[in-house]
Amino acid sequence: MSKEQKHGRALDAESRGHAVSGEGQGELWPDGIIGLEPDTSRLSDFSGECVEGPGAKAPGQPMDSGQVLQPSRKTIQDLLLKEGFLAVQLAAEVDSVEALQGTLAKQLSQNSKETRARYAQSLLRWFFPDGVHGLATRVWVAYRDGTVESDILRYLYLVAEPVVGACVAGPLFPLENGMEVPPDYFDRFLGDHLGEAPPPKTRKRLKSNLMHLGFLARAKGKPDRLCPVASTKTAFLILVHHLFAPTGPRTVEVSRLLSDPFWKYLGYKSEDAVRHVLREADAAGLLGKYVVADQLEQVTTCMTLDEMLVRKVRL
């Protein structure tokens, strides 16, 4: 994944307290969190498998602070979105990874103690790679907005699951929304990506997780179909600052920004769509400047990520 850089500064937070614009994938993601009655009727109660690989621990064994479990290269676990929203809210109330893991193992709804412990490990690996008070928790505490949070969770999941992320940023990206995906399309991708025929569960879970992320849909008796994923512009701006300008003003080449797949994970289908959002942010005073001159194309930030979150900036 691309490297994190630093920048940002204070801004006129005119948008503080603005209502959610309604943009986003409400049909596929919960519209709220605990206390906001999220709609989880379309989120299956999956029964994933234990994640194996270097650094993995037995179910129920606490993770070390800051530890990120490494999945098996060929393994994809069932996606746990409903549980991810729960984890983010619980994370705001605890002080360590160990405490969050223990709380999750007690509060997850699955009957099996081993399953709850296993799920807790996966949730920590997917959504808290930067610690219990990392990006996912900070965004939730700042906005309390299920739509913005869902975009951040999608991004974090696709970074943490490289096979799924590579599929979104690679073979799915050039396809037009609404296009039917040939049955062998994912088999060919997995074969090329893994260097061998994929395990049957990997093939099945790749498509299932893409559906729950909003990228795919399927009607009975018909092939998979690519769906538009309408993410919030606010989440886009948060990730621009998280990745390229977390702590101070910074000028970034737009080509460098575009080389990171984060915008593809949010559902954008063209570089021009990204440029449009950057221009909109510039016009709203949420960027220092967006310059296009001859062969020069740069964006300069005008706030830190902390300032953006404290002021609850929206685009």
GUMAR-36187 format. One record per residue (C-alpha): residue number from 1; residue in three letters; z, y, x. Coordinates in nm, 4 decimals, decimal comma. Example, Ala and Ser with C-alpha at 12.3 -4.5 7.8 and 13.67 -1.06 7.14 Angstrom:
BEGIN
+-----+------+----------+----------+----------+
! pos ! code !       zz !       yy !       xx !
+-----+------+----------+----------+----------+
!   1 !  ala !   0,7800 !  -0,4500 !   1,2300 !
!   2 !  ser !   0,7140 !  -0,1060 !   1,3670 !
+-----+------+----------+----------+----------+
END
This chain:
BEGIN
+-----+------+----------+----------+----------+
! pos ! code !       zz !       yy !       xx !
+-----+------+----------+----------+----------+
!   1 !  met !   0,0000 !   0,0000 !   0,0000 !
!   2 !  ser !  -0,0558 !   0,3515 !   0,1207 !
!   3 !  lys !   0,2013 !   0,5314 !   0,3267 !
!   4 !  glu !   0,4419 !   0,7790 !   0,1820 !
!   5 !  gln !   0,4128 !   1,1358 !   0,3119 !
!   6 !  lys !   0,6264 !   1,4371 !   0,2561 !
!   7 !  his !   0,5920 !   1,7712 !   0,0700 !
!   8 !  gly !   0,6892 !   1,9940 !  -0,2238 !
!   9 !  arg !   0,8689 !   2,3296 !  -0,3161 !
!  10 !  ala !   1,0160 !   2,5164 !  -0,6133 !
!  11 !  leu !   0,8024 !   2,6133 !  -0,9149 !
!  12 !  asp !   0,7998 !   2,7925 !  -1,2459 !
!  13 !  ala !   0,9191 !   2,5100 !  -1,4715 !
!  14 !  glu !   0,7729 !   2,6532 !  -1,7888 !
!  15 !  ser !   0,7215 !   2,3084 !  -1,9224 !
!  16 !  arg !   1,0923 !   2,2214 !  -1,9183 !
!  17 !  gly !   1,1980 !   2,0601 !  -2,2402 !
!  18 !  his !   0,8444 !   2,0227 !  -2,3738 !
!  19 !  ala !   0,7880 !   1,7384 !  -2,6133 !
!  20 !  val !   0,5907 !   1,4346 !  -2,5113 !
!  21 !  ser !   0,2241 !   1,4966 !  -2,5769 !
!  22 !  gly !   0,1760 !   1,1531 !  -2,7220 !
!  23 !  glu !  -0,0727 !   1,0486 !  -2,4595 !
!  24 !  gly !  -0,0181 !   0,6972 !  -2,3300 !
!  25 !  gln !  -0,0375 !   0,3354 !  -2,4254 !
!  26 !  gly !   0,2112 !   0,3188 !  -2,7089 !
!  27 !  glu !   0,0373 !   0,0196 !  -2,8613 !
!  28 !  leu !   0,1031 !  -0,1929 !  -2,5566 !
!  29 !  trp !   0,4290 !  -0,0636 !  -2,4156 !
!  30 !  pro !   0,7652 !   0,0047 !  -2,5774 !
!  31 !  asp !   0,7921 !   0,3630 !  -2,7094 !
!  32 !  gly !   1,1574 !   0,3903 !  -2,6200 !
!  33 !  ile !   1,4508 !   0,2478 !  -2,4381 !
!  34 !  ile !   1,8018 !   0,1384 !  -2,5362 !
!  35 !  gly !   1,9288 !   0,3825 !  -2,7944 !
!  36 !  leu !   1,5696 !   0,4844 !  -2,8740 !
!  37 !  glu !   1,4867 !   0,1558 !  -3,0430 !
!  38 !  pro !   1,1892 !   0,0428 !  -2,8274 !
!  39 !  asp !   0,9225 !  -0,1575 !  -3,0038 !
!  40 !  thr !   0,9319 !  -0,4894 !  -2,8229 !
!  41 !  ser !   0,7702 !  -0,6972 !  -3,0948 !
!  42 !  arg !   0,4593 !  -0,7441 !  -2,8870 !
!  43 !  leu !   0,6426 !  -0,8395 !  -2,5701 !
!  44 !  ser !   0,6795 !  -1,2133 !  -2,5331 !
!  45 !  asp !   1,0010 !  -1,3732 !  -2,4119 !
!  46 !  phe !   0,8503 !  -1,5349 !  -2,1067 !
!  47 !  ser !   0,9958 !  -1,8170 !  -1,9041 !
!  48 !  gly !   0,8886 !  -1,7396 !  -1,5504 !
!  49 !  glu !   0,9296 !  -1,9532 !  -1,2442 !
!  50 !  cys !   1,1468 !  -1,8984 !  -0,9421 !
!  51 !  val !   0,9837 !  -1,6684 !  -0,6883 !
!  52 !  glu !   0,9621 !  -1,8365 !  -0,3545 !
!  53 !  gly !   0,8829 !  -1,7138 !  -0,0094 !
!  54 !  pro !   1,0464 !  -1,5522 !   0,2934 !
!  55 !  gly !   1,3644 !  -1,3732 !   0,1999 !
!  56 !  ala !   1,4012 !  -1,5400 !  -0,1389 !
!  57 !  lys !   1,7493 !  -1,6448 !  -0,2446 !
!  58 !  ala !   1,8763 !  -1,9084 !  -0,4797 !
!  59 !  pro !   1,9207 !  -1,7973 !  -0,8414 !
!  60 !  gly !   2,2494 !  -1,6141 !  -0,8865 !
!  61 !  gln !   2,2909 !  -1,5300 !  -0,5176 !
!  62 !  pro !   2,3151 !  -1,1495 !  -0,4809 !
!  63 !  met !   2,0448 !  -0,9652 !  -0,2942 !
!  64 !  asp !   2,1362 !  -0,7612 !   0,0076 !
!  65 !  ser !   2,1175 !  -0,3848 !  -0,0427 !
!  66 !  gly !   1,7599 !  -0,2708 !  -0,0019 !
!  67 !  gln !   1,6270 !  -0,6255 !   0,0252 !
!  68 !  val !   1,2896 !  -0,6921 !  -0,1336 !
!  69 !  leu !   1,2128 !  -1,0506 !  -0,2205 !
!  70 !  gln !   0,8724 !  -1,1656 !  -0,0992 !
!  71 !  pro !   0,6748 !  -1,3722 !  -0,3505 !
!  72 !  ser !   0,4650 !  -1,6689 !  -0,2592 !
!  73 !  arg !   0,1155 !  -1,5467 !  -0,1791 !
!  74 !  lys !  -0,0370 !  -1,7576 !  -0,4550 !
!  75 !  thr !   0,2373 !  -1,7200 !  -0,7127 !
!  76 !  ile !   0,2352 !  -1,4826 !  -1,0087 !
!  77 !  gln !   0,5386 !  -1,4787 !  -1,2338 !
!  78 !  asp !   0,5244 !  -1,3853 !  -1,6015 !
!  79 !  leu !   0,5639 !  -1,0120 !  -1,6459 !
!  80 !  leu !   0,8983 !  -0,8969 !  -1,7904 !
!  81 !  leu !   0,8414 !  -0,5512 !  -1,9360 !
!  82 !  lys !   1,1139 !  -0,5512 !  -2,1978 !
!  83 !  glu !   1,3647 !  -0,6599 !  -1,9349 !
!  84 !  gly !   1,2274 !  -0,3963 !  -1,6966 !
!  85 !  phe !   1,3140 !  -0,1187 !  -1,9402 !
!  86 !  leu !   1,6640 !  -0,2613 !  -1,9748 !
!  87 !  ala !   1,7026 !  -0,2776 !  -1,5959 !
!  88 !  val !   1,6103 !   0,0889 !  -1,5508 !
!  89 !  gln !   1,8737 !   0,2023 !  -1,7994 !
!  90 !  leu !   2,1405 !  -0,0183 !  -1,6455 !
!  91 !  ala !   2,0473 !   0,1054 !  -1,2980 !
!  92 !  ala !   2,1475 !   0,4581 !  -1,3959 !
!  93 !  glu !   2,5032 !   0,3345 !  -1,4541 !
!  94 !  val !   2,5645 !   0,1335 !  -1,1346 !
!  95 !  asp !   2,5924 !   0,2149 !  -0,7657 !
!  96 !  ser !   2,4340 !  -0,0794 !  -0,5860 !
!  97 !  val !   2,1624 !  -0,3424 !  -0,6011 !
!  98 !  glu !   2,4296 !  -0,6120 !  -0,6122 !
!  99 !  ala !   2,5972 !  -0,4502 !  -0,9126 !
! 100 !  leu !   2,2666 !  -0,4169 !  -1,0958 !
! 101 !  gln !   2,1746 !  -0,7783 !  -1,0260 !
! 102 !  gly !   2,5097 !  -0,8973 !  -1,1562 !
! 103 !  thr !   2,4911 !  -0,6802 !  -1,4678 !
! 104 !  leu !   2,1374 !  -0,7969 !  -1,5435 !
! 105 !  ala !   2,2352 !  -1,1612 !  -1,5018 !
! 106 !  lys !   2,5004 !  -1,1066 !  -1,7693 !
! 107 !  gln !   2,3054 !  -0,8891 !  -2,0121 !
! 108 !  leu !   1,9594 !  -1,0461 !  -2,0192 !
! 109 !  ser !   1,9035 !  -1,2312 !  -2,3457 !
! 110 !  gln !   1,7839 !  -1,5657 !  -2,2102 !
! 111 !  asn !   2,0183 !  -1,8591 !  -2,2753 !
! 112 !  ser !   1,9946 !  -2,0187 !  -1,9329 !
! 113 !  lys !   2,2170 !  -1,8712 !  -1,6623 !
! 114 !  glu !   1,9646 !  -1,9752 !  -1,3963 !
! 115 !  thr !   1,6805 !  -1,8079 !  -1,5851 !
! 116 !  arg !   1,8769 !  -1,4834 !  -1,6164 !
! 117 !  ala !   1,9570 !  -1,4866 !  -1,2439 !
! 118 !  arg !   1,5937 !  -1,5582 !  -1,1605 !
! 119 !  tyr !   1,4705 !  -1,2806 !  -1,3866 !
! 120 !  ala !   1,7184 !  -1,0375 !  -1,2312 !
! 121 !  gln !   1,5768 !  -1,1095 !  -0,8846 !
! 122 !  ser !   1,2216 !  -1,0516 !  -1,0059 !
! 123 !  leu !   1,3104 !  -0,7252 !  -1,1798 !
! 124 !  leu !   1,4755 !  -0,5954 !  -0,8628 !
! 125 !  arg !   1,1728 !  -0,6882 !  -0,6552 !
! 126 !  trp !   0,9217 !  -0,5310 !  -0,8922 !
! 127 !  phe !   1,0926 !  -0,2129 !  -1,0051 !
! 128 !  phe !   1,3551 !  -0,1257 !  -0,7422 !
! 129 !  pro !   1,1912 !  -0,1647 !  -0,3989 !
! 130 !  asp !   1,3432 !   0,1696 !  -0,2980 !
! 131 !  gly !   1,6937 !   0,0917 !  -0,4198 !
! 132 !  val !   1,8887 !   0,1036 !  -0,7427 !
! 133 !  his !   1,8480 !   0,4822 !  -0,7687 !
! 134 !  gly !   1,4846 !   0,4845 !  -0,6620 !
! 135 !  leu !   1,1749 !   0,6160 !  -0,8374 !
! 136 !  ala !   1,2026 !   0,4129 !  -1,1598 !
! 137 !  thr !   1,5636 !   0,5164 !  -1,2230 !
! 138 !  arg !   1,5111 !   0,8785 !  -1,1220 !
! 139 !  val !   1,2172 !   0,9198 !  -1,3592 !
! 140 !  trp !   1,4107 !   0,7625 !  -1,6474 !
! 141 !  val !   1,7192 !   0,9799 !  -1,5874 !
! 142 !  ala !   1,5015 !   1,2937 !  -1,5696 !
! 143 !  tyr !   1,2737 !   1,2406 !  -1,8697 !
! 144 !  arg !   1,4283 !   0,9728 !  -2,0946 !
! 145 !  asp !   1,0681 !   0,9164 !  -2,2031 !
! 146 !  gly !   0,9496 !   0,5597 !  -2,2580 !
! 147 !  thr !   0,5819 !   0,6523 !  -2,2260 !
! 148 !  val !   0,6180 !   0,8200 !  -1,8862 !
! 149 !  glu !   0,8516 !   0,5434 !  -1,7689 !
! 150 !  ser !   0,6056 !   0,2729 !  -1,8716 !
! 151 !  asp !   0,3394 !   0,4286 !  -1,6477 !
! 152 !  ile !   0,5817 !   0,4286 !  -1,3546 !
! 153 !  leu !   0,6806 !   0,0661 !  -1,4189 !
! 154 !  arg !   0,3145 !  -0,0366 !  -1,4350 !
! 155 !  tyr !   0,2492 !   0,1309 !  -1,1016 !
! 156 !  leu !   0,5536 !  -0,0286 !  -0,9367 !
! 157 !  tyr !   0,4661 !  -0,3735 !  -1,0697 !
! 158 !  leu !   0,1068 !  -0,3568 !  -0,9434 !
! 159 !  val !   0,2287 !  -0,2489 !  -0,5994 !
! 160 !  ala !   0,4803 !  -0,5345 !  -0,5915 !
! 161 !  glu !   0,2324 !  -0,7990 !  -0,7157 !
! 162 !  pro !  -0,0633 !  -0,7589 !  -0,4773 !
! 163 !  val !  -0,2818 !  -1,0200 !  -0,6455 !
! 164 !  val !  -0,2622 !  -0,8426 !  -0,9821 !
! 165 !  gly !  -0,2934 !  -0,5011 !  -0,8183 !
! 166 !  ala !  -0,6009 !  -0,6097 !  -0,6227 !
! 167 !  cys !  -0,7597 !  -0,7336 !  -0,9436 !
! 168 !  val !  -0,7035 !  -0,3999 !  -1,1212 !
! 169 !  ala !  -0,8249 !  -0,1877 !  -0,8292 !
! 170 !  gly !  -1,1063 !  -0,4273 !  -0,7360 !
! 171 !  pro !  -1,3152 !  -0,6325 !  -0,9793 !
! 172 !  leu !  -1,1842 !  -0,4716 !  -1,3000 !
! 173 !  phe !  -1,2251 !  -0,1114 !  -1,1866 !
! 174 !  pro !  -1,6068 !  -0,0803 !  -1,2013 !
! 175 !  leu !  -1,6293 !  -0,2511 !  -1,5413 !
! 176 !  glu !  -1,6727 !  -0,0249 !  -1,8420 !
! 177 !  asn !  -1,4002 !  -0,0188 !  -2,1032 !
! 178 !  gly !  -1,4881 !  -0,2435 !  -2,3932 !
! 179 !  met !  -1,6959 !  -0,4776 !  -2,1773 !
! 180 !  glu !  -1,6466 !  -0,8504 !  -2,2231 !
! 181 !  val !  -1,5281 !  -1,0187 !  -1,9043 !
! 182 !  pro !  -1,7094 !  -1,3475 !  -1,8233 !
! 183 !  pro !  -1,4794 !  -1,6531 !  -1,8302 !
! 184 !  asp !  -1,5295 !  -1,7286 !  -1,4598 !
! 185 !  tyr !  -1,4824 !  -1,3675 !  -1,3450 !
! 186 !  phe !  -1,1124 !  -1,4105 !  -1,2636 !
! 187 !  asp !  -1,1661 !  -1,7526 !  -1,1050 !
! 188 !  arg !  -1,4169 !  -1,6030 !  -0,8631 !
! 189 !  phe !  -1,1837 !  -1,3138 !  -0,7812 !
! 190 !  leu !  -0,8864 !  -1,5427 !  -0,7194 !
! 191 !  gly !  -1,0938 !  -1,7812 !  -0,5096 !
! 192 !  asp !  -1,2155 !  -1,4954 !  -0,2907 !
! 193 !  his !  -0,8749 !  -1,3284 !  -0,2708 !
! 194 !  leu !  -0,6737 !  -1,6421 !  -0,1958 !
! 195 !  gly !  -0,9401 !  -1,8188 !   0,0075 !
! 196 !  glu !  -0,9118 !  -2,1305 !  -0,2069 !
! 197 !  ala !  -0,9036 !  -2,2425 !  -0,5679 !
! 198 !  pro !  -0,6035 !  -2,0819 !  -0,7426 !
! 199 !  pro !  -0,3231 !  -2,2849 !  -0,9000 !
! 200 !  pro !  -0,3784 !  -2,3158 !  -1,2777 !
! 201 !  lys !  -0,0632 !  -2,1166 !  -1,3585 !
! 202 !  thr !  -0,1763 !  -1,8318 !  -1,1348 !
! 203 !  arg !  -0,5061 !  -1,8047 !  -1,3220 !
! 204 !  lys !  -0,3324 !  -1,8113 !  -1,6594 !
! 205 !  arg !  -0,0606 !  -1,5623 !  -1,5676 !
! 206 !  leu !  -0,3033 !  -1,3181 !  -1,4096 !
! 207 !  lys !  -0,4857 !  -1,2773 !  -1,7394 !
! 208 !  ser !  -0,1668 !  -1,2825 !  -1,9461 !
! 209 !  asn !  -0,0014 !  -1,0123 !  -1,7356 !
! 210 !  leu !  -0,3152 !  -0,7961 !  -1,7426 !
! 211 !  met !  -0,3022 !  -0,8156 !  -2,1203 !
! 212 !  his !   0,0603 !  -0,7037 !  -2,1288 !
! 213 !  leu !  -0,0194 !  -0,4216 !  -1,8876 !
! 214 !  gly !  -0,2858 !  -0,3048 !  -2,1324 !
! 215 !  phe !  -0,5959 !  -0,3770 !  -1,9245 !
! 216 !  leu !  -0,7224 !  -0,6762 !  -2,1242 !
! 217 !  ala !  -0,7441 !  -0,7808 !  -2,4873 !
! 218 !  arg !  -0,8659 !  -1,0999 !  -2,6475 !
! 219 !  ala !  -0,9739 !  -1,1858 !  -3,0002 !
! 220 !  lys !  -0,9558 !  -1,5463 !  -3,1137 !
! 221 !  gly !  -1,2606 !  -1,7411 !  -3,0000 !
! 222 !  lys !  -1,3998 !  -1,4500 !  -2,7949 !
! 223 !  pro !  -1,3985 !  -1,3654 !  -2,4227 !
! 224 !  asp !  -1,1500 !  -1,1268 !  -2,2674 !
! 225 !  arg !  -1,2390 !  -0,7614 !  -2,3144 !
! 226 !  leu !  -1,1522 !  -0,4683 !  -2,0853 !
! 227 !  cys !  -0,9348 !  -0,2076 !  -2,2582 !
! 228 !  pro !  -0,8798 !   0,1608 !  -2,1797 !
! 229 !  val !  -0,5331 !   0,2393 !  -2,0423 !
! 230 !  ala !  -0,4393 !   0,5965 !  -2,1310 !
! 231 !  ser !  -0,1562 !   0,6987 !  -1,9017 !
! 232 !  thr !   0,0317 !   1,0276 !  -1,9071 !
! 233 !  lys !  -0,0752 !   1,3102 !  -1,6807 !
! 234 !  thr !   0,2918 !   1,3680 !  -1,6107 !
! 235 !  ala !   0,3207 !   1,0225 !  -1,4535 !
! 236 !  phe !   0,0121 !   1,0966 !  -1,2443 !
! 237 !  leu !   0,1703 !   1,4174 !  -1,1135 !
! 238 !  ile !   0,4994 !   1,2394 !  -1,0423 !
! 239 !  leu !   0,3203 !   0,9766 !  -0,8336 !
! 240 !  val !   0,1174 !   1,2388 !  -0,6451 !
! 241 !  his !   0,4459 !   1,3956 !  -0,5326 !
! 242 !  his !   0,6180 !   1,0603 !  -0,4755 !
! 243 !  leu !   0,3406 !   0,9342 !  -0,2501 !
! 244 !  phe !   0,2156 !   1,2481 !  -0,0778 !
! 245 !  ala !   0,4747 !   1,5252 !  -0,1175 !
! 246 !  pro !   0,8274 !   1,4000 !  -0,1788 !
! 247 !  thr !   1,0238 !   1,6560 !   0,0266 !
! 248 !  gly !   0,8196 !   1,9657 !   0,1100 !
! 249 !  pro !   0,4959 !   2,1627 !   0,0680 !
! 250 !  arg !   0,1987 !   1,9665 !   0,1882 !
! 251 !  thr !  -0,1766 !   2,0025 !   0,1875 !
! 252 !  val !  -0,3544 !   1,6740 !   0,1233 !
! 253 !  glu !  -0,7208 !   1,5893 !   0,1490 !
! 254 !  val !  -0,8398 !   1,4742 !  -0,1927 !
! 255 !  ser !  -1,0286 !   1,1915 !  -0,0228 !
! 256 !  arg !  -0,6970 !   1,0634 !   0,1118 !
! 257 !  leu !  -0,5386 !   1,0827 !  -0,2311 !
! 258 !  leu !  -0,8330 !   0,8934 !  -0,3808 !
! 259 !  ser !  -0,8083 !   0,6223 !  -0,1158 !
! 260 !  asp !  -0,4735 !   0,5138 !  -0,2624 !
! 261 !  pro !  -0,5177 !   0,2896 !  -0,5699 !
! 262 !  phe !  -0,2260 !   0,4445 !  -0,7644 !
! 263 !  trp !  -0,4647 !   0,6265 !  -0,9998 !
! 264 !  lys !  -0,6502 !   0,3052 !  -1,0741 !
! 265 !  tyr !  -0,3164 !   0,1434 !  -1,1595 !
! 266 !  leu !  -0,2651 !   0,4243 !  -1,4130 !
! 267 !  gly !  -0,5980 !   0,3414 !  -1,5767 !
! 268 !  tyr !  -0,8272 !   0,6171 !  -1,4482 !
! 269 !  lys !  -1,1860 !   0,4957 !  -1,4255 !
! 270 !  ser !  -1,3478 !   0,7580 !  -1,2027 !
! 271 !  glu !  -1,2714 !   0,9977 !  -0,9201 !
! 272 !  asp !  -1,3959 !   1,2838 !  -1,1370 !
! 273 !  ala !  -1,1269 !   1,2010 !  -1,3947 !
! 274 !  val !  -0,8656 !   1,2380 !  -1,1180 !
! 275 !  arg !  -1,0169 !   1,5706 !  -1,0097 !
! 276 !  his !  -1,0020 !   1,6924 !  -1,3694 !
! 277 !  val !  -0,6255 !   1,6276 !  -1,3833 !
! 278 !  leu !  -0,5754 !   1,8016 !  -1,0479 !
! 279 !  arg !  -0,7635 !   2,1078 !  -1,1764 !
! 280 !  glu !  -0,5546 !   2,1051 !  -1,4932 !
! 281 !  ala !  -0,2324 !   2,0869 !  -1,2903 !
! 282 !  asp !  -0,3529 !   2,3741 !  -1,0720 !
! 283 !  ala !  -0,4362 !   2,5879 !  -1,3751 !
! 284 !  ala !  -0,0901 !   2,5162 !  -1,5196 !
! 285 !  gly !   0,0779 !   2,6368 !  -1,1998 !
! 286 !  leu !   0,2067 !   2,2910 !  -1,1120 !
! 287 !  leu !   0,0178 !   2,2825 !  -0,7806 !
! 288 !  gly !   0,0003 !   2,5456 !  -0,5091 !
! 289 !  lys !  -0,3766 !   2,5358 !  -0,5070 !
! 290 !  tyr !  -0,6763 !   2,3072 !  -0,5431 !
! 291 !  val !  -0,9566 !   2,4086 !  -0,3079 !
! 292 !  val !  -1,3175 !   2,2927 !  -0,3052 !
! 293 !  ala !  -1,5387 !   2,4676 !  -0,0500 !
! 294 !  asp !  -1,8429 !   2,3215 !   0,1228 !
! 295 !  gln !  -1,7218 !   1,9822 !   0,2439 !
! 296 !  leu !  -1,3552 !   2,0777 !   0,2116 !
! 297 !  glu !  -1,1562 !   1,9444 !  -0,0853 !
! 298 !  gln !  -0,7791 !   1,9757 !  -0,0668 !
! 299 !  val !  -0,4767 !   2,0013 !  -0,2904 !
! 300 !  thr !  -0,1566 !   2,1807 !  -0,1908 !
! 301 !  thr !   0,1711 !   2,1049 !  -0,3656 !
! 302 !  cys !   0,4234 !   2,3707 !  -0,4691 !
! 303 !  met !   0,7381 !   2,1674 !  -0,5368 !
! 304 !  thr !   0,9325 !   1,8695 !  -0,4149 !
! 305 !  leu !   0,9626 !   1,5506 !  -0,6174 !
! 306 !  asp !   1,3323 !   1,6292 !  -0,6735 !
! 307 !  glu !   1,2468 !   1,9733 !  -0,8112 !
! 308 !  met !   0,9866 !   1,8279 !  -1,0400 !
! 309 !  leu !   1,2345 !   1,5778 !  -1,1816 !
! 310 !  val !   1,5232 !   1,8229 !  -1,2136 !
! 311 !  arg !   1,2995 !   2,0691 !  -1,4020 !
! 312 !  lys !   1,1476 !   1,7902 !  -1,6127 !
! 313 !  val !   0,7992 !   1,9197 !  -1,5399 !
! 314 !  arg !   0,5276 !   1,7938 !  -1,7748 !
! 315 !  leu !   0,1519 !   1,8209 !  -1,7675 !
+-----+------+----------+----------+----------+
END
